[in-house]
Amino acid sequence: MSEDRWLKFGQSLDEHHQWPCCYVFKFIVARESAQAVLDLFPGIETGQRPSSSGQYVSVTAEATMSCAAEVVAIYRRAADIPGIVSL
């Protein structure tokens, strides 16, 4: 994603959230990459659900974020995980 799109994403978050707030992250990833997603949320309880084929895993994490920049930082790190889908 371009820097401009990251900036717009952060601005959109600021328009729709009042910080600090609880933010829900949802990702779908190949089963073998699930740990990389879990590593984005150290110390935060996450939920995992395998796809019907077992090939993919959906990961949900709910965390208190203090600002849009924190949310964007997690999505930026997630973007480096091959094949990840952010919901």
NUTITOR-973710 format. One record per atom (N, C-alpha, C): residue in three letters; x, y, z; atom name; residue number from 1. Coordinates in nm, 3 decimals. Layout:
<roses>
rose aa: ala	x: X	y: Y	z: Z	at: CA	i: NUM
...
</roses>
This chain:
<roses>
rose aa: met	x: 0.085	y: -0.116	z: 0.000	at: N	i: 1
rose aa: met	x: 0.000	y: 0.000	z: 0.000	at: CA	i: 1
rose aa: met	x: 0.090	y: 0.123	z: 0.000	at: C	i: 1
rose aa: ser	x: 0.051	y: 0.224	z: -0.073	at: N	i: 2
rose aa: ser	x: 0.131	y: 0.346	z: -0.082	at: CA	i: 2
rose aa: ser	x: 0.120	y: 0.427	z: 0.048	at: C	i: 2
rose aa: glu	x: 0.216	y: 0.513	z: 0.071	at: N	i: 3
rose aa: glu	x: 0.215	y: 0.598	z: 0.190	at: CA	i: 3
rose aa: glu	x: 0.088	y: 0.683	z: 0.196	at: C	i: 3
rose aa: asp	x: 0.043	y: 0.729	z: 0.080	at: N	i: 4
rose aa: asp	x: -0.079	y: 0.810	z: 0.075	at: CA	i: 4
rose aa: asp	x: -0.200	y: 0.730	z: 0.124	at: C	i: 4
rose aa: arg	x: -0.206	y: 0.603	z: 0.085	at: N	i: 5
rose aa: arg	x: -0.320	y: 0.520	z: 0.129	at: CA	i: 5
rose aa: arg	x: -0.313	y: 0.490	z: 0.278	at: C	i: 5
rose aa: trp	x: -0.192	y: 0.471	z: 0.331	at: N	i: 6
rose aa: trp	x: -0.178	y: 0.451	z: 0.476	at: CA	i: 6
rose aa: trp	x: -0.224	y: 0.577	z: 0.550	at: C	i: 6
rose aa: leu	x: -0.186	y: 0.694	z: 0.499	at: N	i: 7
rose aa: leu	x: -0.225	y: 0.820	z: 0.561	at: CA	i: 7
rose aa: leu	x: -0.378	y: 0.835	z: 0.559	at: C	i: 7
rose aa: lys	x: -0.439	y: 0.806	z: 0.446	at: N	i: 8
rose aa: lys	x: -0.585	y: 0.816	z: 0.435	at: CA	i: 8
rose aa: lys	x: -0.654	y: 0.716	z: 0.528	at: C	i: 8
rose aa: phe	x: -0.597	y: 0.598	z: 0.539	at: N	i: 9
rose aa: phe	x: -0.653	y: 0.498	z: 0.630	at: CA	i: 9
rose aa: phe	x: -0.650	y: 0.551	z: 0.773	at: C	i: 9
rose aa: gly	x: -0.539	y: 0.608	z: 0.814	at: N	i: 10
rose aa: gly	x: -0.527	y: 0.666	z: 0.948	at: CA	i: 10
rose aa: gly	x: -0.628	y: 0.778	z: 0.970	at: C	i: 10
rose aa: gln	x: -0.646	y: 0.862	z: 0.870	at: N	i: 11
rose aa: gln	x: -0.743	y: 0.971	z: 0.880	at: CA	i: 11
rose aa: gln	x: -0.886	y: 0.916	z: 0.892	at: C	i: 11
rose aa: ser	x: -0.915	y: 0.811	z: 0.817	at: N	i: 12
rose aa: ser	x: -1.047	y: 0.749	z: 0.824	at: CA	i: 12
rose aa: ser	x: -1.071	y: 0.689	z: 0.963	at: C	i: 12
rose aa: leu	x: -0.969	y: 0.627	z: 1.018	at: N	i: 13
rose aa: leu	x: -0.981	y: 0.573	z: 1.154	at: CA	i: 13
rose aa: leu	x: -1.013	y: 0.684	z: 1.253	at: C	i: 13
rose aa: asp	x: -0.943	y: 0.797	z: 1.239	at: N	i: 14
rose aa: asp	x: -0.967	y: 0.911	z: 1.329	at: CA	i: 14
rose aa: asp	x: -1.109	y: 0.966	z: 1.315	at: C	i: 14
rose aa: glu	x: -1.163	y: 0.960	z: 1.195	at: N	i: 15
rose aa: glu	x: -1.299	y: 1.010	z: 1.172	at: CA	i: 15
rose aa: glu	x: -1.405	y: 0.919	z: 1.234	at: C	i: 15
rose aa: his	x: -1.374	y: 0.790	z: 1.247	at: N	i: 16
rose aa: his	x: -1.474	y: 0.694	z: 1.291	at: CA	i: 16
rose aa: his	x: -1.454	y: 0.639	z: 1.431	at: C	i: 16
rose aa: his	x: -1.345	y: 0.675	z: 1.495	at: N	i: 17
rose aa: his	x: -1.317	y: 0.623	z: 1.630	at: CA	i: 17
rose aa: his	x: -1.278	y: 0.737	z: 1.722	at: C	i: 17
rose aa: gln	x: -1.312	y: 0.719	z: 1.847	at: N	i: 18
rose aa: gln	x: -1.269	y: 0.813	z: 1.950	at: CA	i: 18
rose aa: gln	x: -1.166	y: 0.739	z: 2.035	at: C	i: 18
rose aa: trp	x: -1.043	y: 0.787	z: 2.036	at: N	i: 19
rose aa: trp	x: -0.931	y: 0.719	z: 2.101	at: CA	i: 19
rose aa: trp	x: -0.922	y: 0.760	z: 2.246	at: C	i: 19
rose aa: pro	x: -0.879	y: 0.672	z: 2.332	at: N	i: 20
rose aa: pro	x: -0.853	y: 0.529	z: 2.310	at: CA	i: 20
rose aa: pro	x: -0.985	y: 0.453	z: 2.296	at: C	i: 20
rose aa: cys	x: -0.977	y: 0.341	z: 2.226	at: N	i: 21
rose aa: cys	x: -1.096	y: 0.258	z: 2.209	at: CA	i: 21
rose aa: cys	x: -1.055	y: 0.113	z: 2.183	at: C	i: 21
rose aa: cys	x: -1.153	y: 0.028	z: 2.194	at: N	i: 22
rose aa: cys	x: -1.132	y: -0.113	z: 2.164	at: CA	i: 22
rose aa: cys	x: -1.143	y: -0.130	z: 2.013	at: C	i: 22
rose aa: tyr	x: -1.043	y: -0.188	z: 1.952	at: N	i: 23
rose aa: tyr	x: -1.042	y: -0.207	z: 1.807	at: CA	i: 23
rose aa: tyr	x: -1.033	y: -0.356	z: 1.777	at: C	i: 23
rose aa: val	x: -1.114	y: -0.402	z: 1.682	at: N	i: 24
rose aa: val	x: -1.116	y: -0.544	z: 1.647	at: CA	i: 24
rose aa: val	x: -1.041	y: -0.563	z: 1.515	at: C	i: 24
rose aa: phe	x: -0.939	y: -0.646	z: 1.519	at: N	i: 25
rose aa: phe	x: -0.862	y: -0.683	z: 1.401	at: CA	i: 25
rose aa: phe	x: -0.908	y: -0.820	z: 1.355	at: C	i: 25
rose aa: lys	x: -0.925	y: -0.836	z: 1.224	at: N	i: 26
rose aa: lys	x: -0.963	y: -0.966	z: 1.168	at: CA	i: 26
rose aa: lys	x: -0.877	y: -0.993	z: 1.045	at: C	i: 26
rose aa: phe	x: -0.821	y: -1.113	z: 1.043	at: N	i: 27
rose aa: phe	x: -0.735	y: -1.153	z: 0.932	at: CA	i: 27
rose aa: phe	x: -0.768	y: -1.296	z: 0.892	at: C	i: 27
rose aa: ile	x: -0.744	y: -1.326	z: 0.766	at: N	i: 28
rose aa: ile	x: -0.748	y: -1.464	z: 0.717	at: CA	i: 28
rose aa: ile	x: -0.611	y: -1.491	z: 0.658	at: C	i: 28
rose aa: val	x: -0.557	y: -1.608	z: 0.692	at: N	i: 29
rose aa: val	x: -0.421	y: -1.641	z: 0.649	at: CA	i: 29
rose aa: val	x: -0.410	y: -1.791	z: 0.632	at: C	i: 29
rose aa: ala	x: -0.315	y: -1.833	z: 0.550	at: N	i: 30
rose aa: ala	x: -0.287	y: -1.976	z: 0.537	at: CA	i: 30
rose aa: ala	x: -0.247	y: -2.030	z: 0.674	at: C	i: 30
rose aa: arg	x: -0.288	y: -2.153	z: 0.701	at: N	i: 31
rose aa: arg	x: -0.263	y: -2.214	z: 0.832	at: CA	i: 31
rose aa: arg	x: -0.117	y: -2.202	z: 0.876	at: C	i: 31
rose aa: glu	x: -0.024	y: -2.223	z: 0.782	at: N	i: 32
rose aa: glu	x: 0.117	y: -2.219	z: 0.820	at: CA	i: 32
rose aa: glu	x: 0.168	y: -2.079	z: 0.855	at: C	i: 32
rose aa: ser	x: 0.090	y: -1.975	z: 0.826	at: N	i: 33
rose aa: ser	x: 0.129	y: -1.838	z: 0.860	at: CA	i: 33
rose aa: ser	x: 0.053	y: -1.783	z: 0.980	at: C	i: 33
rose aa: ala	x: -0.029	y: -1.865	z: 1.042	at: N	i: 34
rose aa: ala	x: -0.111	y: -1.818	z: 1.153	at: CA	i: 34
rose aa: ala	x: -0.028	y: -1.764	z: 1.269	at: C	i: 34
rose aa: gln	x: 0.084	y: -1.828	z: 1.298	at: N	i: 35
rose aa: gln	x: 0.167	y: -1.782	z: 1.410	at: CA	i: 35
rose aa: gln	x: 0.220	y: -1.641	z: 1.386	at: C	i: 35
rose aa: ala	x: 0.251	y: -1.608	z: 1.263	at: N	i: 36
rose aa: ala	x: 0.300	y: -1.473	z: 1.231	at: CA	i: 36
rose aa: ala	x: 0.194	y: -1.369	z: 1.264	at: C	i: 36
rose aa: val	x: 0.067	y: -1.404	z: 1.243	at: N	i: 37
rose aa: val	x: -0.042	y: -1.312	z: 1.277	at: CA	i: 37
rose aa: val	x: -0.055	y: -1.302	z: 1.429	at: C	i: 37
rose aa: leu	x: -0.050	y: -1.414	z: 1.497	at: N	i: 38
rose aa: leu	x: -0.059	y: -1.413	z: 1.643	at: CA	i: 38
rose aa: leu	x: 0.053	y: -1.331	z: 1.705	at: C	i: 38
rose aa: asp	x: 0.170	y: -1.334	z: 1.643	at: N	i: 39
rose aa: asp	x: 0.285	y: -1.258	z: 1.694	at: CA	i: 39
rose aa: asp	x: 0.264	y: -1.106	z: 1.685	at: C	i: 39
rose aa: leu	x: 0.166	y: -1.062	z: 1.607	at: N	i: 40
rose aa: leu	x: 0.134	y: -0.919	z: 1.600	at: CA	i: 40
rose aa: leu	x: 0.069	y: -0.870	z: 1.729	at: C	i: 40
rose aa: phe	x: 0.020	y: -0.963	z: 1.811	at: N	i: 41
rose aa: phe	x: -0.059	y: -0.928	z: 1.929	at: CA	i: 41
rose aa: phe	x: -0.005	y: -0.993	z: 2.056	at: C	i: 41
rose aa: pro	x: 0.119	y: -0.963	z: 2.093	at: N	i: 42
rose aa: pro	x: 0.174	y: -1.026	z: 2.215	at: CA	i: 42
rose aa: pro	x: 0.094	y: -0.983	z: 2.338	at: C	i: 42
rose aa: gly	x: 0.059	y: -1.080	z: 2.420	at: N	i: 43
rose aa: gly	x: -0.013	y: -1.051	z: 2.544	at: CA	i: 43
rose aa: gly	x: -0.160	y: -1.020	z: 2.525	at: C	i: 43
rose aa: ile	x: -0.210	y: -1.030	z: 2.403	at: N	i: 44
rose aa: ile	x: -0.351	y: -1.001	z: 2.376	at: CA	i: 44
rose aa: ile	x: -0.420	y: -1.132	z: 2.338	at: C	i: 44
rose aa: glu	x: -0.534	y: -1.156	z: 2.398	at: N	i: 45
rose aa: glu	x: -0.608	y: -1.278	z: 2.368	at: CA	i: 45
rose aa: glu	x: -0.661	y: -1.271	z: 2.224	at: C	i: 45
rose aa: thr	x: -0.643	y: -1.378	z: 2.152	at: N	i: 46
rose aa: thr	x: -0.688	y: -1.385	z: 2.014	at: CA	i: 46
rose aa: thr	x: -0.779	y: -1.506	z: 1.996	at: C	i: 46
rose aa: gly	x: -0.864	y: -1.496	z: 1.896	at: N	i: 47
rose aa: gly	x: -0.948	y: -1.608	z: 1.860	at: CA	i: 47
rose aa: gly	x: -0.904	y: -1.661	z: 1.724	at: C	i: 47
rose aa: gln	x: -0.911	y: -1.792	z: 1.708	at: N	i: 48
rose aa: gln	x: -0.873	y: -1.854	z: 1.581	at: CA	i: 48
rose aa: gln	x: -0.982	y: -1.950	z: 1.539	at: C	i: 48
rose aa: arg	x: -1.009	y: -1.953	z: 1.410	at: N	i: 49
rose aa: arg	x: -1.106	y: -2.048	z: 1.357	at: CA	i: 49
rose aa: arg	x: -1.057	y: -2.099	z: 1.223	at: C	i: 49
rose aa: pro	x: -1.043	y: -2.230	z: 1.211	at: N	i: 50
rose aa: pro	x: -0.997	y: -2.287	z: 1.083	at: CA	i: 50
rose aa: pro	x: -1.108	y: -2.284	z: 0.979	at: C	i: 50
rose aa: ser	x: -1.070	y: -2.277	z: 0.854	at: N	i: 51
rose aa: ser	x: -1.167	y: -2.289	z: 0.744	at: CA	i: 51
rose aa: ser	x: -1.217	y: -2.432	z: 0.739	at: C	i: 51
rose aa: ser	x: -1.322	y: -2.455	z: 0.663	at: N	i: 52
rose aa: ser	x: -1.378	y: -2.590	z: 0.655	at: CA	i: 52
rose aa: ser	x: -1.277	y: -2.690	z: 0.599	at: C	i: 52
rose aa: ser	x: -1.187	y: -2.644	z: 0.512	at: N	i: 53
rose aa: ser	x: -1.085	y: -2.733	z: 0.456	at: CA	i: 53
rose aa: ser	x: -0.963	y: -2.745	z: 0.547	at: C	i: 53
rose aa: gly	x: -0.951	y: -2.655	z: 0.645	at: N	i: 54
rose aa: gly	x: -0.836	y: -2.655	z: 0.733	at: CA	i: 54
rose aa: gly	x: -0.714	y: -2.589	z: 0.673	at: C	i: 54
rose aa: gln	x: -0.729	y: -2.539	z: 0.553	at: N	i: 55
rose aa: gln	x: -0.616	y: -2.478	z: 0.483	at: CA	i: 55
rose aa: gln	x: -0.589	y: -2.335	z: 0.531	at: C	i: 55
rose aa: tyr	x: -0.693	y: -2.267	z: 0.578	at: N	i: 56
rose aa: tyr	x: -0.682	y: -2.128	z: 0.622	at: CA	i: 56
rose aa: tyr	x: -0.730	y: -2.115	z: 0.765	at: C	i: 56
rose aa: val	x: -0.689	y: -2.004	z: 0.828	at: N	i: 57
rose aa: val	x: -0.731	y: -1.974	z: 0.965	at: CA	i: 57
rose aa: val	x: -0.774	y: -1.828	z: 0.968	at: C	i: 57
rose aa: ser	x: -0.887	y: -1.803	z: 1.034	at: N	i: 58
rose aa: ser	x: -0.923	y: -1.664	z: 1.060	at: CA	i: 58
rose aa: ser	x: -0.877	y: -1.632	z: 1.201	at: C	i: 58
rose aa: val	x: -0.818	y: -1.515	z: 1.217	at: N	i: 59
rose aa: val	x: -0.767	y: -1.472	z: 1.346	at: CA	i: 59
rose aa: val	x: -0.834	y: -1.340	z: 1.381	at: C	i: 59
rose aa: thr	x: -0.889	y: -1.334	z: 1.502	at: N	i: 60
rose aa: thr	x: -0.952	y: -1.212	z: 1.552	at: CA	i: 60
rose aa: thr	x: -0.882	y: -1.171	z: 1.680	at: C	i: 60
rose aa: ala	x: -0.851	y: -1.043	z: 1.690	at: N	i: 61
rose aa: ala	x: -0.790	y: -0.988	z: 1.811	at: CA	i: 61
rose aa: ala	x: -0.861	y: -0.859	z: 1.845	at: C	i: 61
rose aa: glu	x: -0.892	y: -0.843	z: 1.971	at: N	i: 62
rose aa: glu	x: -0.958	y: -0.722	z: 2.020	at: CA	i: 62
rose aa: glu	x: -0.862	y: -0.656	z: 2.118	at: C	i: 62
rose aa: ala	x: -0.823	y: -0.534	z: 2.087	at: N	i: 63
rose aa: ala	x: -0.723	y: -0.467	z: 2.170	at: CA	i: 63
rose aa: ala	x: -0.758	y: -0.320	z: 2.187	at: C	i: 63
rose aa: thr	x: -0.722	y: -0.265	z: 2.302	at: N	i: 64
rose aa: thr	x: -0.740	y: -0.123	z: 2.324	at: CA	i: 64
rose aa: thr	x: -0.626	y: -0.049	z: 2.256	at: C	i: 64
rose aa: met	x: -0.662	y: 0.037	z: 2.166	at: N	i: 65
rose aa: met	x: -0.565	y: 0.116	z: 2.091	at: CA	i: 65
rose aa: met	x: -0.578	y: 0.262	z: 2.135	at: C	i: 65
rose aa: ser	x: -0.465	y: 0.331	z: 2.147	at: N	i: 66
rose aa: ser	x: -0.469	y: 0.469	z: 2.195	at: CA	i: 66
rose aa: ser	x: -0.479	y: 0.571	z: 2.083	at: C	i: 66
rose aa: cys	x: -0.449	y: 0.529	z: 1.959	at: N	i: 67
rose aa: cys	x: -0.457	y: 0.622	z: 1.846	at: CA	i: 67
rose aa: cys	x: -0.456	y: 0.545	z: 1.714	at: C	i: 67
rose aa: ala	x: -0.490	y: 0.614	z: 1.608	at: N	i: 68
rose aa: ala	x: -0.493	y: 0.552	z: 1.475	at: CA	i: 68
rose aa: ala	x: -0.355	y: 0.501	z: 1.435	at: C	i: 68
rose aa: ala	x: -0.250	y: 0.569	z: 1.475	at: N	i: 69
rose aa: ala	x: -0.114	y: 0.529	z: 1.436	at: CA	i: 69
rose aa: ala	x: -0.082	y: 0.389	z: 1.488	at: C	i: 69
rose aa: glu	x: -0.132	y: 0.352	z: 1.605	at: N	i: 70
rose aa: glu	x: -0.110	y: 0.217	z: 1.658	at: CA	i: 70
rose aa: glu	x: -0.178	y: 0.113	z: 1.570	at: C	i: 70
rose aa: val	x: -0.299	y: 0.142	z: 1.527	at: N	i: 71
rose aa: val	x: -0.373	y: 0.050	z: 1.441	at: CA	i: 71
rose aa: val	x: -0.301	y: 0.034	z: 1.308	at: C	i: 71
rose aa: val	x: -0.263	y: 0.147	z: 1.249	at: N	i: 72
rose aa: val	x: -0.193	y: 0.145	z: 1.120	at: CA	i: 72
rose aa: val	x: -0.063	y: 0.067	z: 1.131	at: C	i: 72
rose aa: ala	x: 0.008	y: 0.082	z: 1.241	at: N	i: 73
rose aa: ala	x: 0.136	y: 0.011	z: 1.259	at: CA	i: 73
rose aa: ala	x: 0.115	y: -0.141	z: 1.256	at: C	i: 73
rose aa: ile	x: 0.008	y: -0.188	z: 1.316	at: N	i: 74
rose aa: ile	x: -0.019	y: -0.332	z: 1.314	at: CA	i: 74
rose aa: ile	x: -0.054	y: -0.378	z: 1.173	at: C	i: 74
rose aa: tyr	x: -0.138	y: -0.302	z: 1.103	at: N	i: 75
rose aa: tyr	x: -0.171	y: -0.339	z: 0.966	at: CA	i: 75
rose aa: tyr	x: -0.049	y: -0.335	z: 0.874	at: C	i: 75
rose aa: arg	x: 0.042	y: -0.242	z: 0.897	at: N	i: 76
rose aa: arg	x: 0.165	y: -0.235	z: 0.817	at: CA	i: 76
rose aa: arg	x: 0.248	y: -0.362	z: 0.837	at: C	i: 76
rose aa: arg	x: 0.262	y: -0.405	z: 0.963	at: N	i: 77
rose aa: arg	x: 0.338	y: -0.527	z: 0.990	at: CA	i: 77
rose aa: arg	x: 0.267	y: -0.648	z: 0.932	at: C	i: 77
rose aa: ala	x: 0.134	y: -0.649	z: 0.941	at: N	i: 78
rose aa: ala	x: 0.056	y: -0.760	z: 0.886	at: CA	i: 78
rose aa: ala	x: 0.073	y: -0.770	z: 0.735	at: C	i: 78
rose aa: ala	x: 0.087	y: -0.658	z: 0.669	at: N	i: 79
rose aa: ala	x: 0.100	y: -0.656	z: 0.523	at: CA	i: 79
rose aa: ala	x: 0.224	y: -0.733	z: 0.475	at: C	i: 79
rose aa: asp	x: 0.320	y: -0.753	z: 0.563	at: N	i: 80
rose aa: asp	x: 0.442	y: -0.828	z: 0.528	at: CA	i: 80
rose aa: asp	x: 0.422	y: -0.979	z: 0.534	at: C	i: 80
rose aa: ile	x: 0.310	y: -1.024	z: 0.585	at: N	i: 81
rose aa: ile	x: 0.283	y: -1.168	z: 0.596	at: CA	i: 81
rose aa: ile	x: 0.228	y: -1.215	z: 0.462	at: C	i: 81
rose aa: pro	x: 0.294	y: -1.310	z: 0.398	at: N	i: 82
rose aa: pro	x: 0.250	y: -1.355	z: 0.265	at: CA	i: 82
rose aa: pro	x: 0.107	y: -1.412	z: 0.266	at: C	i: 82
rose aa: gly	x: 0.027	y: -1.366	z: 0.172	at: N	i: 83
rose aa: gly	x: -0.106	y: -1.418	z: 0.153	at: CA	i: 83
rose aa: gly	x: -0.211	y: -1.375	z: 0.253	at: C	i: 83
rose aa: ile	x: -0.178	y: -1.280	z: 0.340	at: N	i: 84
rose aa: ile	x: -0.275	y: -1.238	z: 0.442	at: CA	i: 84
rose aa: ile	x: -0.388	y: -1.157	z: 0.378	at: C	i: 84
rose aa: val	x: -0.507	y: -1.175	z: 0.434	at: N	i: 85
rose aa: val	x: -0.623	y: -1.096	z: 0.394	at: CA	i: 85
rose aa: val	x: -0.670	y: -1.024	z: 0.519	at: C	i: 85
rose aa: ser	x: -0.677	y: -0.892	z: 0.513	at: N	i: 86
rose aa: ser	x: -0.726	y: -0.811	z: 0.626	at: CA	i: 86
rose aa: ser	x: -0.873	y: -0.782	z: 0.604	at: C	i: 86
rose aa: leu	x: -0.951	y: -0.802	z: 0.706	at: N	i: 87
rose aa: leu	x: -1.095	y: -0.774	z: 0.695	at: CA	i: 87
rose aa: leu	x: -1.131	y: -0.650	z: 0.774	at: C	i: 87
</roses>
